[in-house]
Amino acid sequence: MELSRRCLARIAACAMTAAMSSACLQLFQLMPHKKWGFIDTSGTLVIPAKFDDVARDEHGGRTIYHKPFRNFSEGLCAVRLGKKWGFINAKGEFVIQPQYDNAGNFSEGLACVRNGTKYGYIDRTGRLVIPMEFGWQAQTGGGSADNPDWDFTKLLVEPLAFSEGLAVAHKNSLCGYIDATGKLVIEATFLGAWPFAEGYASVTTATGAGLIDKNGNLTPPDRHYIAFAEGLFLAHSGLYTQDKRRLFYFNPDGQRAFPQEFMDARVFSEGLAAVAPGPGETLSMNSAYGYIDTSGTLVIRPQFYVAGNNLAADFVDGRAIVSELSIGLTGAMRNRHGVIDRSGNWIVRPKYDHISSYSDGLARALLDNHWVFLDRDGREVIQVAGAWANSFSEGLAAVMQ
């Protein structure tokens, strides 16, 4: 028991980083094999812990492309028994029997499934509507572990989900996009590609990263656009490194939205965006972040630390997860998470090791190796007895016990 507690402490710290080190992976092997079940919003275990795996929420309540994390989607959830994935309903009953090497969420009526090196798409009855003819490529990031409880390879096919009528398709080691019939509507010419959001998708070409529209055109090809949200493009100066970087915003007509530039910046969410104004051009561990509105006015003064894989710094339901750095008695830096409202006032003062984005009105939080859920007022309303907890989706949250 003491070994498990010590391992959990270090595993939790490892899991909060963007990449898994070999030391972390060695720790994962020490953990006993556990099962996954599901709790409801009262904290009651309503689906017994009998599954070997589910998609893991390791990005602060958001997926790697900044959409809300989901286990249950359109009434179904992908789970693994043994080495095969299938889909259960909210009662924990298999609707689609385990038969796939990987399975993603349902989106727009379809879910990506893989067997061997090929993937395709099924509907909610399990019918294969887009044949498994696309070449599988493991998604980037993470490490692997022999213990399946701690496999952070992102081999689940979330980035291949349908979004705005299109899905990423791998052909001959390149990426394009298919429609819901499986027709390739944007040719596979990109080195990497991600789902569409608000009419644009991030892609990687031989000359760098950019955004494409639904015609497959880079928009525009001479700009270093990073992302698009709420009517504004986030762009950089062409130097996007830790040591020299300036970021700014464009309107869709190609004009600067406002003249201010920043050391670091994020897309807008609910009318606000996290930015690190400077001074200078070097992003450092103690760079302070605040929030601007769509006019570029700094409405919440720089005072927070936003970094790592906590992608929950966007506003969701009027709440944003932020961090403060503190120095412990030994001189070690600690990153504590709290919650603010749109005025920058504390709803939860920084004390947690991690807080996820709000989903279903609740935010997952980690404190002293123990998972809890916070309501919108910051109260701990659910205590989780288990090694891991995912964010809520459709009224249920997966927990490892």
PyMOL commands that set and color helices and strands:
alter all, ss='L'
color gray80, all
select helices_A, chain A and resi 2-15+22-30+148-150+158-160
alter helices_A, ss='H'
color red, helices_A
select strands_A, chain A and resi 36-39+45-51+53-54+72-73+76-81+84-88+94-100+102-107+110-115+118-122+128-135+167-171+174-178+184-190+192-193+201-205+208-212+225-229+232-240+245-250+264-265+273-276+289-292+298-304+320-327+333-340+346-352+354-355+363-367+370-374+380-383+388-389+397-400
alter strands_A, ss='S'
color yellow, strands_A
deselect
rebuild
show_as cartoon
